[in-house]
Every structure is written in C-alpha cells, then in structure tokens.
Amino acid sequence: MAVRQRRCGGGALAVCALAVAGVMAVGTGCAGAGPGADGGGGGGTGRRAVAGSGGTDDPAAVVRRAADVLAGAGCAETRTSMETAAGGTRVTIRGEGAYDFRRQLGRIKVVLPKDAAGAGGHRPITELLAPGALYMKNRGAGVPDDKWVRIDTTGLEDGNLVTGGVTDPMAAAELLRGADGVTYRGRTELAGVAVRHYRGVADIGRAARAASPSARGALAAAAKGFSVDAVPFDVYLDDEGLVRKVRHRFSFATEGPAVTVVSTMLLYGFGIPVSVRLPADADIYTGRIQQGRSGPETP
C-alpha cells in the first residue's frame, strides 16, 4: 500500500491525498423502524438512545456523549459542506448521502466546484467511508472510471477530517468527545425539529484518547498532524440527544496565508435503510495517480 499526502492551500486543500490498496468486500444494511418524517429534517423514527439535557445537565457531558447516542440510533441521511478560505478565496465542496453509525460505514456523493476540480465539468465523486479507510470513485487523475482509489485514513495527517472534502460523520461526532468550555446557547429549530444549541472547543488529542476503537486511529493521526489541536464547534442536538447539525472550524498553518476550513454536517431521516458494500480487491486501482494536471504521479 502506498499513501501520499501533502499540505494544500486554498481550494486544493480538500481531496489532495491519494492511496492504492486492496480490501475485502464488506456489506452492511441498517434497518430502523422507518424513515424520518421527510428529507428536510424528519421526525427521526427508529431511535434507540436518549440523552436528556433540558439545558440543565452539564453541557460538556451532553455534547461528549453525542457519538454514543448516534451509534444507538443507527442510520441517517446526511448533507455536508466544506468551505475552505485562504487569503481572499473561498471554495465550497458539497456532499449528500447516508451513514450507518453502528457499523461506521457510509456513502456520500461529493460535488466539487469548478475551480477545485481543475477542468470544469468534473463528475461528482462517490466516496465510501469505513473505519480507517476512504474509497473514492470518479476521482479522475488518471484513475479508470470503473475503479476505486483507497486511502488509509490512519496514515493521513488530518485523519480524513478534511482530506476527502467531507468530514466522516462518525469522526465529526467522535471529535465531540474532546469537547471543553461548552456553553448552552438556547433552543432553536432546524427543518421543523426543536434542537438545543451548544458551542465549545474540541481538543483533537483528548477526542482521540476517548474515541471508540474503530475511530481512534484516524483521530490519533489528526492529533499529530494538525498544527492547532483546538477545534471550535457549534452543535445542535434534538430532544433525544441526536446530532442534527454540527459545524467544526479547522485551522492550518501554512507557508502562505492561514487556511481555515469550516465543515458542516446535517443529519436527518434517522432509521432509513442504508446499505454500503466496499469494493473488492479487483475493483481497487493499483496504478499511478496524477497529483495534478501537470504535476508528478504517485505510484
């Protein structure tokens, strides 16, 4: 297996690490009690864990157990956005898909803006998320259309918190285990769902030490790779303690202007069936991958 990552600035920060490897095919299905009310937010049926807060529990404790609540809830649909700002330039990458929090497997279609994709008209990239791995299809850069690229996320400097243009939904929740200085900001509403708003700062190293075993490797890599361990966040939990929205603000020190990446994840439709099948060995690309339109290739 070969893994290469480089620090990138501006719009090229996300989707800049590539790897090639083989993996066994794995399937998963998530059967809840039924889908949420609608794709815009949903009532969220099929939930199995409750984290009461009413604003009276310790805010940090409420936020830190968000990952456990999601694992108990099972599957959900998700929409993501990742905005990169460097100097005066802002680039936004968007994604949409579904995730199984019990098995920590997901499928998300990522849409790149033209200036981040190089030549305009790049097809959406399909990403499969799994513990310790990220699979990408329609990646371009010389990869055949019918092949996947596999990245070992435990070898990435950011643990795949920003590399793929999508923060893995479970990693986003696991990062909240490192929450500190949390304040309760009051009640509001998201897509018709009553939520409680919390704000604080997550320490990546603390989150890695408290993370579930399957998420620990990637977060530990991020704790070593990020120049700034403190990640400010805003999270919105419904009355059962389920994350409905979380926004993290990552900072990178570079040789040029400082880079800020704002990653936002929305969750809805809890309990929907989600099926993810990871690629077989024969479907993994093992050739050379171009690093840029005129740059070197990675073996």
C-alpha positions in Angstrom: 0.0 0.0 0.0 1.3 3.5 -0.8 0.0 6.7 0.8 1.0 10.2 0.0 -0.4 13.4 1.5 0.7 17.0 1.1 -0.5 20.1 2.9 -2.5 22.1 0.4 -3.7 25.7 0.4 -6.9 27.3 -0.7 -9.4 25.3 -2.7 -6.9 22.5 -3.3 -6.8 21.6 0.5 -9.6 19.0 0.3 -9.3 15.9 -1.9 -5.5 16.1 -2.1 -4.4 12.8 -0.6 -4.5 9.5 -2.6 -3.7 5.9 -1.9 -3.9 2.5 -3.6 -4.6 -0.8 -1.8 -6.8 -3.9 -1.8 -9.6 -4.7 0.7 -12.1 -7.5 1.4 -15.7 -6.8 0.2 -18.0 -5.9 3.1 -21.7 -5.3 3.1 -23.9 -3.6 5.7 -27.6 -2.8 5.9 -29.3 -0.7 8.6 -32.9 -1.4 9.3 -34.6 1.0 11.6 -38.2 1.5 12.5 -38.7 3.5 9.3 -37.6 6.7 7.7 -37.9 10.1 9.3 -40.7 12.5 8.5 -39.1 13.9 5.4 -35.7 14.7 3.8 -35.7 18.2 5.1 -35.2 17.2 8.7 -37.6 14.4 9.6 -39.0 13.4 12.9 -36.4 10.7 13.3 -38.0 7.4 14.0 -36.1 4.2 14.8 -34.0 6.0 17.5 -32.8 3.8 20.4 -30.9 6.1 22.7 -31.9 9.2 24.6 -29.6 11.8 26.1 -31.7 14.2 28.2 -30.5 17.7 28.6 -33.1 20.5 29.0 -30.2 22.8 29.4 -29.7 21.7 33.0 -27.2 18.8 32.5 -23.5 19.7 32.3 -23.3 21.0 28.7 -19.9 19.4 28.1 -21.1 16.0 29.3 -24.2 16.2 27.0 -22.0 17.0 23.9 -19.4 14.4 24.7 -21.9 11.5 24.6 -23.3 12.6 21.2 -21.3 9.9 19.4 -22.8 7.2 21.6 -26.3 8.4 21.0 -25.8 8.3 17.3 -24.4 4.8 17.4 -27.5 3.7 19.2 -29.7 5.5 16.7 -28.4 3.5 13.7 -28.6 5.1 10.3 -29.4 8.6 8.9 -29.2 10.7 5.8 -26.7 13.4 5.7 -25.8 16.6 3.8 -22.4 18.1 4.1 -20.5 21.2 3.1 -16.8 22.1 3.4 -15.8 25.7 2.9 -12.1 26.5 2.5 -10.9 30.0 3.0 -7.3 31.2 2.2 -6.4 34.8 1.6 -9.5 36.2 -0.1 -10.5 33.0 -1.8 -13.4 30.8 -0.7 -14.3 27.4 -2.2 -17.2 25.2 -1.1 -17.4 21.4 -1.6 -20.9 19.8 -1.0 -21.9 16.3 -0.3 -25.1 14.2 0.2 -25.6 10.6 1.2 -26.3 8.3 4.1 -24.4 6.8 7.0 -24.7 3.8 9.3 -23.4 4.9 12.8 -23.5 1.4 14.2 -21.1 -0.1 11.7 -19.5 3.3 10.8 -20.0 2.8 7.1 -21.3 5.5 4.7 -21.8 6.5 1.1 -21.6 10.2 0.1 -21.7 11.8 -3.3 -19.3 14.8 -3.3 -19.7 17.7 -5.8 -16.6 19.8 -6.5 -16.7 23.4 -7.6 -15.1 24.0 -11.0 -12.0 25.8 -9.6 -11.3 23.0 -7.2 -11.7 20.3 -9.9 -9.3 21.8 -12.4 -11.1 21.5 -15.7 -14.8 22.3 -15.4 -17.5 19.7 -15.5 -15.9 17.1 -13.2 -18.4 14.4 -12.4 -19.4 14.0 -8.7 -17.0 11.8 -6.7 -18.6 8.9 -4.9 -17.0 8.3 -1.5 -17.4 5.2 0.7 -16.4 5.8 4.3 -15.3 3.0 6.6 -13.2 2.7 9.8 -9.7 3.5 8.8 -10.4 3.9 5.1 -11.8 6.2 2.4 -12.8 4.9 -1.0 -13.2 7.3 -4.0 -14.7 6.7 -7.4 -14.7 9.1 -10.3 -11.6 10.6 -8.8 -10.0 11.5 -12.1 -6.2 12.0 -12.1 -5.7 9.0 -14.4 -7.9 6.6 -12.5 -10.1 4.4 -14.8 -13.8 5.2 -14.5 -14.7 1.7 -13.2 -12.0 1.7 -10.4 -11.8 2.9 -6.8 -9.0 4.6 -5.0 -8.5 3.6 -1.4 -6.9 5.9 1.2 -5.7 4.7 4.6 -7.1 7.4 6.9 -4.9 6.4 9.8 -1.9 7.5 7.7 -3.3 10.9 6.8 -2.0 14.0 8.7 -5.6 15.1 9.2 -7.2 11.7 9.8 -9.6 12.4 7.0 -11.3 15.3 8.9 -10.9 17.4 5.7 -9.0 15.5 3.1 -11.9 14.0 1.2 -14.0 17.2 1.1 -16.3 15.5 3.7 -15.7 15.0 7.4 -16.6 11.4 8.1 -19.9 11.7 10.0 -18.7 9.4 12.8 -15.4 11.3 13.0 -17.3 14.5 13.3 -19.3 13.1 16.3 -16.3 11.4 17.8 -14.4 14.7 17.8 -17.1 16.0 20.2 -15.7 13.6 22.8 -12.9 16.1 23.3 -15.4 19.0 24.0 -14.4 21.6 26.6 -15.5 25.0 27.5 -19.0 24.1 26.3 -21.9 26.6 26.8 -25.6 26.1 26.2 -26.8 28.7 23.8 -30.6 28.0 24.0 -33.3 26.4 21.9 -33.9 26.9 18.2 -35.4 24.9 15.3 -33.9 23.2 12.3 -36.1 22.0 9.5 -39.1 21.8 11.8 -37.2 19.9 14.6 -36.7 21.5 18.0 -33.0 21.5 18.9 -30.6 22.7 21.6 -27.6 24.7 20.6 -24.2 24.1 22.2 -20.9 25.9 21.5 -17.4 24.9 22.6 -13.9 23.8 21.6 -12.9 20.2 20.9 -9.4 19.1 21.6 -8.4 16.5 18.9 -5.9 14.7 21.2 -8.5 14.3 24.0 -11.1 13.1 21.5 -8.6 10.5 20.1 -8.0 9.1 23.6 -11.7 8.9 24.3 -12.8 7.7 20.9 -14.3 4.3 20.0 -11.6 1.8 18.9 -12.6 2.0 15.2 -12.3 5.8 15.2 -9.2 6.1 17.4 -6.5 5.5 14.7 -7.7 8.3 12.4 -8.2 10.8 15.2 -4.8 10.0 16.7 -3.2 10.7 13.3 -5.1 14.0 13.2 -3.9 14.9 16.7 -0.3 14.5 15.5 -0.8 16.2 12.1 -2.8 19.3 12.9 -0.8 22.3 14.0 -3.7 23.6 16.0 -5.4 20.9 18.2 -8.3 23.2 19.3 -11.3 23.0 17.0 -14.2 25.4 17.7 -17.6 23.9 17.1 -21.3 24.5 17.2 -23.6 21.5 17.6 -27.4 21.2 17.6 -29.0 18.2 19.4 -32.6 17.3 19.4 -34.6 16.3 22.5 -33.2 12.7 22.3 -29.6 13.9 22.1 -29.2 13.2 18.4 -26.9 15.4 16.4 -28.9 17.3 13.9 -26.2 19.7 12.8 -22.6 20.2 13.7 -20.1 22.7 12.4 -16.3 22.5 13.0 -13.8 25.2 12.2 -10.3 23.8 11.4 -7.2 25.9 11.1 -4.0 25.2 9.3 -0.7 26.9 9.5 0.9 27.1 6.1 3.9 28.9 4.5 1.4 31.4 2.9 -1.9 32.8 4.4 -3.5 30.8 7.1 -6.1 28.3 5.9 -9.5 27.9 7.6 -11.8 25.0 6.8 -15.4 25.1 8.0 -17.0 21.6 7.9 -20.8 21.4 8.4 -22.8 18.2 8.7 -26.6 17.9 8.7 -28.4 14.7 9.8 -32.0 13.7 9.2 -34.2 10.8 8.2 -33.0 8.6 11.1 -33.9 5.0 10.8 -33.7 4.8 7.0 -32.2 1.6 5.4 -28.6 2.2 4.5 -26.6 -0.4 2.5 -22.9 0.1 1.8 -20.7 -2.5 0.1 -17.0 -1.9 0.0 -15.0 -2.6 -3.2 -13.5 -6.0 -3.9 -9.7 -6.3 -4.5 -10.2 -6.4 -8.3 -12.0 -3.0 -8.2 -9.2 -1.2 -6.5 -6.9 0.8 -8.7 -3.2 0.0 -8.2 -1.7 2.1 -11.0 -0.2 5.5 -11.0 -2.2 8.5 -9.8 -1.6 12.0 -11.1 -1.2 14.7 -8.4 -2.2 17.5 -10.8 -2.8 18.3 -14.4 0.9 19.0 -14.9 2.3 17.6 -11.6 4.0 14.3 -10.8 2.3 10.9 -10.5 2.0 8.8 -7.3 2.9 5.1 -7.7 
